[in-house]
Amino acid sequence: MSGPSFSQDLRQRQTQSLVLAPQLRQSLKILQVAALDLRSVIQEELQANPTLEELSGDGVSLDEERDKLSANDDASANDNGDQADSGSDSLDFSKEFEILGKLDEDWRDYMSQAGGSQPYTSEDAERRQHFFDSLVAETSLQEHLLRQADLDELAPEVRAALEHLVGDLDERGFISSSASDLALQAGLPLDAMQQAVKLLKTFEPAGIGAKDLTECLLLQLQAKGRGDSLAARIVRDHFQLLTRRRIPEIARKTGAHVDDVQDAIEEIGSLDPAPGRRYAEDSNRVVVPDVIVEKDGDEWKIVLNNDYIPRLRISNTYREMIARGTITKQERDYLRERIRSGKFIINSIEQRQQTIERITREIIKVQREFFEEGVSKLRPLTMTQIADAVGVHETTVSRAIANKFIKTPHGVFDLKYFFTPGYAASSGESVSNTSVKEMISDLINVEDRSHPLSDQDIVVKLQEKGINIARRTVAKYREELGLLPSNLRREYV
């Protein structure tokens, strides 16, 4: 009786996979981040790489850095009998801190022997630390509310209920559960939770702790001393009519004049429907233009914003330590690897700025009429067009314009703003969908509010300008612009 037979089928398959080296990943990160974030990335590298230092002046060119590095590498190799290219040597990561500590001692010894012509003083260290100490996180909504709670002497159970309540708020600042459910969840008395709810509604920003939009608006009106106003009556008693903007019906039910109702609705419109969102992450983020375009005679001048990008160079101190040959091979290899890494960072920063400048120059060529006359002249543009003109891959353009802003005579815009599909006008010219949106906005801004334009009316007026567009597309663009349909834009005289 023979047992079962087994066979093994050994095959080779060749597959391709892309593994990005750490330096390449860092280069892509430098290309993609905004100016303010780039400074943070560079400061992290300054902390991690002892051979990099920041210049306070105009600094030196990359060519000078490259020449110095090459000369020092050759000198170091000749003095110590090693090959100049030690790029293939690598250190055990676990030993880096030990080596760095030893280098710090050698560095101090070297500076004392060299007389300290350019010492790294305690004042330098203090200035550097001050920068990091000055980076503060934005206050969250929860922190803001609990700081207000600290001003009141609360019973322990009420304080615990308030903390639980604050943690339960949604992004708008609304309470998402009933007081009884929250009390059960927290294992606290219902009375304590109800007191916490009542207290929370007195906190800033006004409207926090509401159960819905109606209560949120009423809390804000009460905080302004307008709790008995016509606006408050409309929100409290006629909210459904308000959302449909039924002004004549609201006027009839409240006994108020149409003009007074319209004024009350404008007051309601000035309130914040989601007061918690102002404390959302990045809500107070400062937009810093990465590039500025200015008119210079008949030409457009491109100015890169380098104010937030530290100027870097390779430290002469560590290069001289390598050249003097007073350190061990392991220390020398480590330093040379750090120097190469620092040089790569400097190259990546310059490459980033050059790429942004070249892309901006090509955008100006295509969008010249926009820079001359404004948004209505924006032309269709794709990233492929710019990539072909600049001589890079489309993904490079995508990364280069990500999180970047450009300052123009017509305002500050996201660089992505200039890349948009479009329509062919009857004249043969291309018109971007952004320009079409601008036209729709302009038509609605100048319409007779007692007889507002319907979406079909807008279609007809765009056709008169040579632009053929479907009514549903007009409705889509109008909604994207945050504009109401004609029946809700109507004003009654």
Rosetta blueprint (number, residue, H / E / L):
1 M L
2 S L
3 G L
4 P L
5 S L
6 F L
7 S L
8 Q L
9 D L
10 L L
11 R L
12 Q L
13 R L
14 Q L
15 T L
16 Q L
17 S L
18 L L
19 V L
20 L L
21 A L
22 P H
23 Q H
24 L H
25 R H
26 Q H
27 S H
28 L H
29 K H
30 I H
31 L H
32 Q H
33 V L
34 A L
35 A H
36 L H
37 D H
38 L H
39 R H
40 S H
41 V H
42 I H
43 Q H
44 E H
45 E H
46 L H
47 Q H
48 A H
49 N L
50 P L
51 T L
52 L E
53 E E
54 E E
55 L E
56 S L
57 G L
58 D L
59 G L
60 V L
61 S L
62 L H
63 D H
64 E H
65 E H
66 R H
67 D H
68 K H
69 L H
70 S H
71 A H
72 N H
73 D H
74 D H
75 A H
76 S H
77 A H
78 N H
79 D H
80 N H
81 G L
82 D L
83 Q L
84 A L
85 D L
86 S L
87 G L
88 S L
89 D L
90 S L
91 L L
92 D L
93 F H
94 S H
95 K H
96 E H
97 F H
98 E H
99 I H
100 L H
101 G H
102 K H
103 L H
104 D H
105 E H
106 D H
107 W H
108 R H
109 D H
110 Y H
111 M H
112 S H
113 Q H
114 A H
115 G L
116 G L
117 S L
118 Q L
119 P L
120 Y L
121 T L
122 S H
123 E H
124 D H
125 A H
126 E H
127 R H
128 R H
129 Q H
130 H H
131 F H
132 F H
133 D H
134 S L
135 L L
136 V L
137 A L
138 E L
139 T L
140 S L
141 L H
142 Q H
143 E H
144 H H
145 L H
146 L H
147 R H
148 Q H
149 A H
150 D L
151 L L
152 D L
153 E L
154 L L
155 A L
156 P H
157 E H
158 V H
159 R H
160 A H
161 A H
162 L H
163 E H
164 H H
165 L H
166 V H
167 G H
168 D H
169 L E
170 D L
171 E L
172 R L
173 G L
174 F L
175 I E
176 S L
177 S L
178 S L
179 A H
180 S H
181 D H
182 L H
183 A H
184 L H
185 Q H
186 A H
187 G L
188 L L
189 P L
190 L H
191 D H
192 A H
193 M H
194 Q H
195 Q H
196 A H
197 V H
198 K H
199 L H
200 L H
201 K L
202 T L
203 F L
204 E L
205 P L
206 A L
207 G L
208 I L
209 G L
210 A L
211 K L
212 D L
213 L H
214 T H
215 E H
216 C H
217 L H
218 L H
219 L H
220 Q H
221 L H
222 Q H
223 A H
224 K L
225 G L
226 R L
227 G L
228 D L
229 S L
230 L H
231 A H
232 A H
233 R H
234 I H
235 V H
236 R H
237 D H
238 H L
239 F H
240 Q H
241 L H
242 L H
243 T H
244 R L
245 R L
246 R L
247 I H
248 P H
249 E H
250 I H
251 A H
252 R H
253 K H
254 T H
255 G L
256 A L
257 H L
258 V H
259 D H
260 D H
261 V H
262 Q H
263 D H
264 A H
265 I H
266 E H
267 E H
268 I H
269 G H
270 S L
271 L L
272 D L
273 P L
274 A L
275 P H
276 G H
277 R H
278 R H
279 Y H
280 A L
281 E L
282 D L
283 S L
284 N L
285 R L
286 V L
287 V L
288 V L
289 P L
290 D L
291 V E
292 I E
293 V E
294 E E
295 K E
296 D E
297 G L
298 D L
299 E E
300 W E
301 K E
302 I E
303 V E
304 L E
305 N L
306 N L
307 D L
308 Y L
309 I L
310 P L
311 R E
312 L E
313 R E
314 I E
315 S L
316 N H
317 T H
318 Y H
319 R H
320 E H
321 M H
322 I H
323 A H
324 R H
325 G L
326 T L
327 I L
328 T L
329 K H
330 Q H
331 E H
332 R H
333 D H
334 Y H
335 L H
336 R H
337 E H
338 R H
339 I H
340 R H
341 S H
342 G H
343 K H
344 F H
345 I H
346 I H
347 N H
348 S H
349 I H
350 E H
351 Q H
352 R H
353 Q H
354 Q H
355 T H
356 I H
357 E H
358 R H
359 I H
360 T H
361 R H
362 E H
363 I H
364 I H
365 K H
366 V H
367 Q L
368 R H
369 E H
370 F H
371 F H
372 E H
373 E H
374 G L
375 V H
376 S H
377 K H
378 L L
379 R L
380 P L
381 L E
382 T L
383 M H
384 T H
385 Q H
386 I H
387 A H
388 D H
389 A H
390 V H
391 G L
392 V L
393 H L
394 E H
395 T H
396 T H
397 V H
398 S H
399 R H
400 A H
401 I H
402 A L
403 N L
404 K L
405 F E
406 I E
407 K E
408 T E
409 P L
410 H L
411 G E
412 V E
413 F E
414 D E
415 L H
416 K H
417 Y H
418 F H
419 F L
420 T E
421 P L
422 G E
423 Y E
424 A E
425 A L
426 S L
427 S L
428 G L
429 E L
430 S E
431 V E
432 S E
433 N H
434 T H
435 S H
436 V H
437 K H
438 E H
439 M H
440 I H
441 S H
442 D H
443 L H
444 I H
445 N H
446 V L
447 E L
448 D L
449 R L
450 S L
451 H L
452 P L
453 L L
454 S L
455 D H
456 Q H
457 D H
458 I H
459 V H
460 V H
461 K H
462 L H
463 Q H
464 E H
465 K L
466 G L
467 I L
468 N L
469 I L
470 A L
471 R H
472 R H
473 T H
474 V H
475 A H
476 K H
477 Y H
478 R H
479 E H
480 E H
481 L L
482 G L
483 L L
484 L L
485 P L
486 S H
487 N H
488 L H
489 R H
490 R L
491 E L
492 Y L
493 V L
